[in-house]
């Protein structure tokens, strides 16, 4: 009888080497620059890809195993949540608007992140970063998918979520997150890694995911909360990758430092402008608040980010200049943003409302320097007018910032009573900006931003009506035509929360679940 | 500084005046009245009389605000791109020197919004 000799098992380290770097080879009859054509044009110099330290030694087979395990748990909980009418356990029906904001504003970005990481994962000559990007690309598409699955149950009962991806590509305010990511994926591979891998995933991610996931936990939304936990270990990996990328690029050549600094400055500001949506979500949309936007900014950016930039000082990187302006805006951002959505409630895919007395008291206590002086009078006026049946709906389209695409709602740094206007003349046309930082981003690459698809201008060009619409006919109603183009139903998906079908249905269904009728 | 690109990178701007069917964009903001969250964008023909904007457009846009009815237009201060500017109500936008994507604002002295909060 032959002896069965056990196959020698590879150790973890060898296994990792064989299944990542071992998969790479040196091309013999093609030039490296033909295989990796996007490596040089951004001006970043990499001398030795082997210096890349893999921050996590994960191989593809182990990756599948971990993710499959997480999926099993996630879907078991989502099923239980759905089967037990978990949607009726959220704090109150206003919370659903946070979910709408998330599915139409954030989830589509996960998908674009997937595309971005797939692209750069192909472009880097080093096998270490290629494998890391491949995994992140898979994470991102998994996140998009699990978010859609977690939230789809709400779509069975509530309005505004039915065509979230269509909305993402069209609705005026969704051009803000959309153009942010479009800007990143149309940049070169290195800028993409600094923008999304570092600035977004490392510096700002805690300000995006923690508020949504803890907001879900505080407000009884077990589906979204569980998704958040399922993504958490991925996010930790993404943060590590983001930091490794930065350090690697900076160590490779001193000429890389100013380029990377400019990208960090740009993308911290771009990301912060997108977080305007999160700020108002935290302060106005969560029926049960977790912390104020200002507190979140102080903890996650000023403290944690401050420590990070101290650490990066040894590579020659400093805190972005925009941090000074953001510090001035933290008392105002969420109030200005919520006022904007209250203005344009007729054109949005979620409902808005005015805070009640108790919520205003909370805002006053969290924002003692600004709320009572600048924002309470405005909001009390709106509340009184709404009570009289004269709810304010602003039906005139706003002027937008050419770079961040947010309406020009932001005030001068240090003077919350004056709108901040900045402008540039470029090749015979005027371009307008909300801030010095958005203006500088434009001036650095005007060729890119003159192409911006600004929703307001597109509407006025006649590009945002359903096919066959004739805007010249008597009595043409542009808002109605634009809502049709958005695939939103007037009176159902938009307007004030108080008169919404969501509010009525939720009260009725919760009544059935908790009372004997 | 130019955009980093692998080859010539030249694309037409998205918002040139020829795309607005004979209109040009004009942005109008009302200082100290942030109840209206941002300045407004309008597509107006360059031949439009400036006075027709004051009388025919602004009331529908800003009229919700209790201060609007109190405006004394003779005292209103105008700014174009942030610089003091004097429009002539009887002249057209073009004759007033307004070009595509110009931004003008007006200040109404004495009127500072809801309870003086610049809202």
Interface residues (C-beta under 8 A of the other chain):
Chain A: X37 X38 X41 X42 X43 X187 X188 X191 X336 X339 X340 X343 X344 X373 X374 X375 X376 X377 X378 X381 X382 X392 X394 X396 X397 X398 X399 X400 X407 X408 X409 X411 X416 X417 X418 X419 X421 X423 X427 X429 X430 X431 X432 X443 X444 X445 X446 X447 X448 X450 X451 X452 X453 X454 X456 X457 X458 X460 X461 X462
Chain B: X1 X2 X3 X4 X5 X6 X9 X10 X11 X12 X13 X14 X15 X16 X19 X20 X21 X23 X25 X27 X29 X31 X32 X34 X35 X36 X37 X38 X39 X40 X41 X42 X43 X60 X61 X64 X81 X82 X99 X100 X101 X102 X103 X105 X113 X114 X115 X117 X118 X119
